[in-house]
Amino acid sequence: FPYGRPIKPEIQIKGTLPQVVGNEALLAQCISNLLDNGAKFVSPGTIPHVEIWAEAIDDDWIRVWFKDNGIGIAPENHDRVFRLFERIHPATESDGTGIGLTIVHKAIERMGAQVGFESALGKGSSFWIQLKQG
């Protein structure tokens, strides 16, 4: 971190977030990991910004999005994102163990839900979790 202290990320919730069905502890871990990644993987000198919003997929499912202004993920690395200890970016560029998104993936599967993302190198990432409407 520059000058030995972390940069405080900007987190913006757009609209209201509806109730969903899921395990509270697992869901909290997923949200924490997605926000942590959104704040961690930014270009030097960039203030991390994460936007969160929800959309109804149909009468039963809600998709919650986490869009960041980070460094993004190149298409050739998309299939590695949820694998255990698969660090996409070298350790010299960012902190991390390579397990955060694996935890998200496993937790979402355990809740009978889905997770995915859209990303391009240099253009940030938009991760989503899709859960049953509450």
mmCIF file of the C-alpha atoms, coordinates in Angstrom:
data_MODEL
# 
_entry.id   MODEL 
# 
loop_
_atom_site.group_PDB 
_atom_site.id 
_atom_site.type_symbol 
_atom_site.label_atom_id 
_atom_site.label_alt_id 
_atom_site.label_comp_id 
_atom_site.label_asym_id 
_atom_site.label_entity_id 
_atom_site.label_seq_id 
_atom_site.pdbx_PDB_ins_code 
_atom_site.Cartn_x 
_atom_site.Cartn_y 
_atom_site.Cartn_z 
_atom_site.occupancy 
_atom_site.B_iso_or_equiv 
_atom_site.pdbx_formal_charge 
_atom_site.auth_seq_id 
_atom_site.auth_comp_id 
_atom_site.auth_asym_id 
_atom_site.auth_atom_id 
_atom_site.pdbx_PDB_model_num 
ATOM 1   C CA . PHE A 1 1   ? 0.000   0.000   0.000   1.00 0.00 ? 1   PHE A CA 1 
ATOM 2   C CA . PRO A 1 2   ? 1.287   3.485   -0.701  1.00 0.00 ? 2   PRO A CA 1 
ATOM 3   C CA . TYR A 1 3   ? 2.734   5.173   2.385   1.00 0.00 ? 3   TYR A CA 1 
ATOM 4   C CA . GLY A 1 4   ? 1.998   2.039   4.451   1.00 0.00 ? 4   GLY A CA 1 
ATOM 5   C CA . ARG A 1 5   ? -1.772  2.438   4.685   1.00 0.00 ? 5   ARG A CA 1 
ATOM 6   C CA . PRO A 1 6   ? -4.551  0.929   2.608   1.00 0.00 ? 6   PRO A CA 1 
ATOM 7   C CA . ILE A 1 7   ? -6.649  2.986   0.240   1.00 0.00 ? 7   ILE A CA 1 
ATOM 8   C CA . LYS A 1 8   ? -10.282 3.053   1.336   1.00 0.00 ? 8   LYS A CA 1 
ATOM 9   C CA . PRO A 1 9   ? -12.457 1.613   -1.438  1.00 0.00 ? 9   PRO A CA 1 
ATOM 10  C CA . GLU A 1 10  ? -15.603 3.363   -2.614  1.00 0.00 ? 10  GLU A CA 1 
ATOM 11  C CA . ILE A 1 11  ? -18.604 1.044   -2.447  1.00 0.00 ? 11  ILE A CA 1 
ATOM 12  C CA . GLN A 1 12  ? -21.851 2.152   -4.078  1.00 0.00 ? 12  GLN A CA 1 
ATOM 13  C CA . ILE A 1 13  ? -25.125 0.241   -3.776  1.00 0.00 ? 13  ILE A CA 1 
ATOM 14  C CA . LYS A 1 14  ? -27.462 1.086   -6.639  1.00 0.00 ? 14  LYS A CA 1 
ATOM 15  C CA . GLY A 1 15  ? -31.146 0.762   -5.815  1.00 0.00 ? 15  GLY A CA 1 
ATOM 16  C CA . THR A 1 16  ? -32.370 -1.643  -3.175  1.00 0.00 ? 16  THR A CA 1 
ATOM 17  C CA . LEU A 1 17  ? -31.119 -5.156  -2.695  1.00 0.00 ? 17  LEU A CA 1 
ATOM 18  C CA . PRO A 1 18  ? -33.947 -7.708  -2.436  1.00 0.00 ? 18  PRO A CA 1 
ATOM 19  C CA . GLN A 1 19  ? -34.095 -10.591 0.009   1.00 0.00 ? 19  GLN A CA 1 
ATOM 20  C CA . VAL A 1 20  ? -32.579 -13.838 -1.219  1.00 0.00 ? 20  VAL A CA 1 
ATOM 21  C CA . VAL A 1 21  ? -32.492 -17.405 0.069   1.00 0.00 ? 21  VAL A CA 1 
ATOM 22  C CA . GLY A 1 22  ? -29.114 -18.616 1.280   1.00 0.00 ? 22  GLY A CA 1 
ATOM 23  C CA . ASN A 1 23  ? -26.924 -19.461 4.230   1.00 0.00 ? 23  ASN A CA 1 
ATOM 24  C CA . GLU A 1 24  ? -26.149 -16.179 5.991   1.00 0.00 ? 24  GLU A CA 1 
ATOM 25  C CA . ALA A 1 25  ? -22.559 -17.075 6.929   1.00 0.00 ? 25  ALA A CA 1 
ATOM 26  C CA . LEU A 1 26  ? -21.714 -18.417 3.460   1.00 0.00 ? 26  LEU A CA 1 
ATOM 27  C CA . LEU A 1 27  ? -23.330 -15.436 1.756   1.00 0.00 ? 27  LEU A CA 1 
ATOM 28  C CA . ALA A 1 28  ? -21.447 -13.005 4.013   1.00 0.00 ? 28  ALA A CA 1 
ATOM 29  C CA . GLN A 1 29  ? -18.170 -14.758 3.124   1.00 0.00 ? 29  GLN A CA 1 
ATOM 30  C CA . CYS A 1 30  ? -18.967 -14.542 -0.600  1.00 0.00 ? 30  CYS A CA 1 
ATOM 31  C CA . ILE A 1 31  ? -19.784 -10.848 -0.449  1.00 0.00 ? 31  ILE A CA 1 
ATOM 32  C CA . SER A 1 32  ? -16.681 -10.151 1.651   1.00 0.00 ? 32  SER A CA 1 
ATOM 33  C CA . ASN A 1 33  ? -14.424 -11.990 -0.806  1.00 0.00 ? 33  ASN A CA 1 
ATOM 34  C CA . LEU A 1 34  ? -15.943 -10.262 -3.854  1.00 0.00 ? 34  LEU A CA 1 
ATOM 35  C CA . LEU A 1 35  ? -15.581 -6.825  -2.250  1.00 0.00 ? 35  LEU A CA 1 
ATOM 36  C CA . ASP A 1 36  ? -12.036 -7.646  -1.135  1.00 0.00 ? 36  ASP A CA 1 
ATOM 37  C CA . ASN A 1 37  ? -11.034 -8.625  -4.677  1.00 0.00 ? 37  ASN A CA 1 
ATOM 38  C CA . GLY A 1 38  ? -12.696 -5.530  -6.117  1.00 0.00 ? 38  GLY A CA 1 
ATOM 39  C CA . ALA A 1 39  ? -10.697 -3.363  -3.713  1.00 0.00 ? 39  ALA A CA 1 
ATOM 40  C CA . LYS A 1 40  ? -7.414  -5.263  -4.042  1.00 0.00 ? 40  LYS A CA 1 
ATOM 41  C CA . PHE A 1 41  ? -6.863  -5.753  -7.769  1.00 0.00 ? 41  PHE A CA 1 
ATOM 42  C CA . VAL A 1 42  ? -6.615  -2.179  -9.053  1.00 0.00 ? 42  VAL A CA 1 
ATOM 43  C CA . SER A 1 43  ? -3.869  -0.334  -10.884 1.00 0.00 ? 43  SER A CA 1 
ATOM 44  C CA . PRO A 1 44  ? -1.397  1.542   -8.654  1.00 0.00 ? 44  PRO A CA 1 
ATOM 45  C CA . GLY A 1 45  ? -2.742  4.931   -7.614  1.00 0.00 ? 45  GLY A CA 1 
ATOM 46  C CA . THR A 1 46  ? -6.341  4.006   -8.449  1.00 0.00 ? 46  THR A CA 1 
ATOM 47  C CA . ILE A 1 47  ? -9.027  4.382   -5.793  1.00 0.00 ? 47  ILE A CA 1 
ATOM 48  C CA . PRO A 1 48  ? -10.967 1.105   -5.833  1.00 0.00 ? 48  PRO A CA 1 
ATOM 49  C CA . HIS A 1 49  ? -14.645 1.509   -6.698  1.00 0.00 ? 49  HIS A CA 1 
ATOM 50  C CA . VAL A 1 50  ? -17.219 -1.279  -6.484  1.00 0.00 ? 50  VAL A CA 1 
ATOM 51  C CA . GLU A 1 51  ? -20.838 -0.915  -7.607  1.00 0.00 ? 51  GLU A CA 1 
ATOM 52  C CA . ILE A 1 52  ? -23.414 -3.391  -6.321  1.00 0.00 ? 52  ILE A CA 1 
ATOM 53  C CA . TRP A 1 53  ? -26.903 -3.878  -7.737  1.00 0.00 ? 53  TRP A CA 1 
ATOM 54  C CA . ALA A 1 54  ? -29.484 -6.595  -8.174  1.00 0.00 ? 54  ALA A CA 1 
ATOM 55  C CA . GLU A 1 55  ? -31.724 -7.650  -11.013 1.00 0.00 ? 55  GLU A CA 1 
ATOM 56  C CA . ALA A 1 56  ? -34.517 -10.186 -11.268 1.00 0.00 ? 56  ALA A CA 1 
ATOM 57  C CA . ILE A 1 57  ? -33.629 -12.950 -13.724 1.00 0.00 ? 57  ILE A CA 1 
ATOM 58  C CA . ASP A 1 58  ? -37.158 -14.364 -13.582 1.00 0.00 ? 58  ASP A CA 1 
ATOM 59  C CA . ASP A 1 59  ? -39.845 -14.867 -10.922 1.00 0.00 ? 59  ASP A CA 1 
ATOM 60  C CA . ASP A 1 60  ? -37.556 -17.128 -8.875  1.00 0.00 ? 60  ASP A CA 1 
ATOM 61  C CA . TRP A 1 61  ? -33.957 -15.892 -9.257  1.00 0.00 ? 61  TRP A CA 1 
ATOM 62  C CA . ILE A 1 62  ? -32.106 -12.702 -8.311  1.00 0.00 ? 62  ILE A CA 1 
ATOM 63  C CA . ARG A 1 63  ? -28.669 -11.859 -9.713  1.00 0.00 ? 63  ARG A CA 1 
ATOM 64  C CA . VAL A 1 64  ? -26.519 -9.594  -7.533  1.00 0.00 ? 64  VAL A CA 1 
ATOM 65  C CA . TRP A 1 65  ? -23.674 -7.852  -9.384  1.00 0.00 ? 65  TRP A CA 1 
ATOM 66  C CA . PHE A 1 66  ? -20.331 -6.595  -8.048  1.00 0.00 ? 66  PHE A CA 1 
ATOM 67  C CA . LYS A 1 67  ? -18.673 -4.383  -10.658 1.00 0.00 ? 67  LYS A CA 1 
ATOM 68  C CA . ASP A 1 68  ? -15.179 -3.029  -10.024 1.00 0.00 ? 68  ASP A CA 1 
ATOM 69  C CA . ASN A 1 69  ? -12.742 -0.648  -11.712 1.00 0.00 ? 69  ASN A CA 1 
ATOM 70  C CA . GLY A 1 70  ? -9.870  -3.089  -11.319 1.00 0.00 ? 70  GLY A CA 1 
ATOM 71  C CA . ILE A 1 71  ? -7.234  -4.442  -13.627 1.00 0.00 ? 71  ILE A CA 1 
ATOM 72  C CA . GLY A 1 72  ? -9.570  -7.019  -15.142 1.00 0.00 ? 72  GLY A CA 1 
ATOM 73  C CA . ILE A 1 73  ? -8.929  -10.561 -16.298 1.00 0.00 ? 73  ILE A CA 1 
ATOM 74  C CA . ALA A 1 74  ? -7.683  -11.519 -19.746 1.00 0.00 ? 74  ALA A CA 1 
ATOM 75  C CA . PRO A 1 75  ? -9.951  -13.942 -21.678 1.00 0.00 ? 75  PRO A CA 1 
ATOM 76  C CA . GLU A 1 76  ? -7.293  -16.676 -21.672 1.00 0.00 ? 76  GLU A CA 1 
ATOM 77  C CA . ASN A 1 77  ? -7.448  -16.703 -17.848 1.00 0.00 ? 77  ASN A CA 1 
ATOM 78  C CA . HIS A 1 78  ? -11.240 -16.801 -17.444 1.00 0.00 ? 78  HIS A CA 1 
ATOM 79  C CA . ASP A 1 79  ? -11.338 -20.588 -16.981 1.00 0.00 ? 79  ASP A CA 1 
ATOM 80  C CA . ARG A 1 80  ? -8.805  -20.388 -14.102 1.00 0.00 ? 80  ARG A CA 1 
ATOM 81  C CA . VAL A 1 81  ? -10.616 -17.823 -11.949 1.00 0.00 ? 81  VAL A CA 1 
ATOM 82  C CA . PHE A 1 82  ? -12.468 -20.229 -9.617  1.00 0.00 ? 82  PHE A CA 1 
ATOM 83  C CA . ARG A 1 83  ? -9.668  -22.833 -9.314  1.00 0.00 ? 83  ARG A CA 1 
ATOM 84  C CA . LEU A 1 84  ? -7.943  -23.345 -5.962  1.00 0.00 ? 84  LEU A CA 1 
ATOM 85  C CA . PHE A 1 85  ? -4.609  -21.480 -5.635  1.00 0.00 ? 85  PHE A CA 1 
ATOM 86  C CA . GLU A 1 86  ? -4.799  -20.221 -9.228  1.00 0.00 ? 86  GLU A CA 1 
ATOM 87  C CA . ARG A 1 87  ? -3.432  -16.723 -8.989  1.00 0.00 ? 87  ARG A CA 1 
ATOM 88  C CA . ILE A 1 88  ? -4.070  -14.859 -12.206 1.00 0.00 ? 88  ILE A CA 1 
ATOM 89  C CA . HIS A 1 89  ? -1.779  -11.939 -11.383 1.00 0.00 ? 89  HIS A CA 1 
ATOM 90  C CA . PRO A 1 90  ? 1.814   -12.387 -10.147 1.00 0.00 ? 90  PRO A CA 1 
ATOM 91  C CA . ALA A 1 91  ? 2.424   -12.056 -6.404  1.00 0.00 ? 91  ALA A CA 1 
ATOM 92  C CA . THR A 1 92  ? 4.542   -8.969  -7.021  1.00 0.00 ? 92  THR A CA 1 
ATOM 93  C CA . GLU A 1 93  ? 1.505   -7.127  -8.374  1.00 0.00 ? 93  GLU A CA 1 
ATOM 94  C CA . SER A 1 94  ? -1.009  -7.866  -5.604  1.00 0.00 ? 94  SER A CA 1 
ATOM 95  C CA . ASP A 1 95  ? -1.651  -9.635  -2.345  1.00 0.00 ? 95  ASP A CA 1 
ATOM 96  C CA . GLY A 1 96  ? -3.734  -12.772 -2.188  1.00 0.00 ? 96  GLY A CA 1 
ATOM 97  C CA . THR A 1 97  ? -3.612  -16.490 -1.711  1.00 0.00 ? 97  THR A CA 1 
ATOM 98  C CA . GLY A 1 98  ? -5.634  -17.633 -4.696  1.00 0.00 ? 98  GLY A CA 1 
ATOM 99  C CA . ILE A 1 99  ? -8.457  -19.097 -2.613  1.00 0.00 ? 99  ILE A CA 1 
ATOM 100 C CA . GLY A 1 100 ? -10.953 -16.203 -2.332  1.00 0.00 ? 100 GLY A CA 1 
ATOM 101 C CA . LEU A 1 101 ? -12.906 -16.916 -5.504  1.00 0.00 ? 101 LEU A CA 1 
ATOM 102 C CA . THR A 1 102 ? -12.677 -20.671 -4.945  1.00 0.00 ? 102 THR A CA 1 
ATOM 103 C CA . ILE A 1 103 ? -14.405 -20.125 -1.591  1.00 0.00 ? 103 ILE A CA 1 
ATOM 104 C CA . VAL A 1 104 ? -17.079 -18.036 -3.336  1.00 0.00 ? 104 VAL A CA 1 
ATOM 105 C CA . HIS A 1 105 ? -17.625 -20.740 -5.962  1.00 0.00 ? 105 HIS A CA 1 
ATOM 106 C CA . LYS A 1 106 ? -17.885 -23.579 -3.430  1.00 0.00 ? 106 LYS A CA 1 
ATOM 107 C CA . ALA A 1 107 ? -20.184 -21.602 -1.104  1.00 0.00 ? 107 ALA A CA 1 
ATOM 108 C CA . ILE A 1 108 ? -22.513 -20.592 -3.926  1.00 0.00 ? 108 ILE A CA 1 
ATOM 109 C CA . GLU A 1 109 ? -22.674 -24.203 -5.185  1.00 0.00 ? 109 GLU A CA 1 
ATOM 110 C CA . ARG A 1 110 ? -23.419 -25.389 -1.648  1.00 0.00 ? 110 ARG A CA 1 
ATOM 111 C CA . MET A 1 111 ? -26.400 -23.009 -1.515  1.00 0.00 ? 111 MET A CA 1 
ATOM 112 C CA . GLY A 1 112 ? -27.739 -24.359 -4.828  1.00 0.00 ? 112 GLY A CA 1 
ATOM 113 C CA . ALA A 1 113 ? -27.022 -21.039 -6.505  1.00 0.00 ? 113 ALA A CA 1 
ATOM 114 C CA . GLN A 1 114 ? -24.740 -19.832 -9.317  1.00 0.00 ? 114 GLN A CA 1 
ATOM 115 C CA . VAL A 1 115 ? -21.768 -17.519 -9.736  1.00 0.00 ? 115 VAL A CA 1 
ATOM 116 C CA . GLY A 1 116 ? -20.132 -16.043 -12.816 1.00 0.00 ? 116 GLY A CA 1 
ATOM 117 C CA . PHE A 1 117 ? -18.377 -12.992 -14.163 1.00 0.00 ? 117 PHE A CA 1 
ATOM 118 C CA . GLU A 1 118 ? -17.589 -10.785 -17.122 1.00 0.00 ? 118 GLU A CA 1 
ATOM 119 C CA . SER A 1 119 ? -14.159 -9.218  -17.416 1.00 0.00 ? 119 SER A CA 1 
ATOM 120 C CA . ALA A 1 120 ? -11.626 -7.802  -19.821 1.00 0.00 ? 120 ALA A CA 1 
ATOM 121 C CA . LEU A 1 121 ? -8.001  -6.965  -19.125 1.00 0.00 ? 121 LEU A CA 1 
ATOM 122 C CA . GLY A 1 122 ? -7.690  -3.295  -18.164 1.00 0.00 ? 122 GLY A CA 1 
ATOM 123 C CA . LYS A 1 123 ? -11.471 -2.811  -18.009 1.00 0.00 ? 123 LYS A CA 1 
ATOM 124 C CA . GLY A 1 124 ? -12.414 -4.178  -14.587 1.00 0.00 ? 124 GLY A CA 1 
ATOM 125 C CA . SER A 1 125 ? -14.586 -7.130  -13.672 1.00 0.00 ? 125 SER A CA 1 
ATOM 126 C CA . SER A 1 126 ? -18.267 -7.712  -12.973 1.00 0.00 ? 126 SER A CA 1 
ATOM 127 C CA . PHE A 1 127 ? -18.880 -10.735 -10.770 1.00 0.00 ? 127 PHE A CA 1 
ATOM 128 C CA . TRP A 1 128 ? -22.405 -11.956 -10.050 1.00 0.00 ? 128 TRP A CA 1 
ATOM 129 C CA . ILE A 1 129 ? -24.071 -14.353 -7.685  1.00 0.00 ? 129 ILE A CA 1 
ATOM 130 C CA . GLN A 1 130 ? -27.494 -15.695 -8.522  1.00 0.00 ? 130 GLN A CA 1 
ATOM 131 C CA . LEU A 1 131 ? -29.733 -16.850 -5.701  1.00 0.00 ? 131 LEU A CA 1 
ATOM 132 C CA . LYS A 1 132 ? -33.363 -17.783 -5.161  1.00 0.00 ? 132 LYS A CA 1 
ATOM 133 C CA . GLN A 1 133 ? -35.562 -14.802 -4.427  1.00 0.00 ? 133 GLN A CA 1 
ATOM 134 C CA . GLY A 1 134 ? -36.519 -14.530 -0.730  1.00 0.00 ? 134 GLY A CA 1 
# 
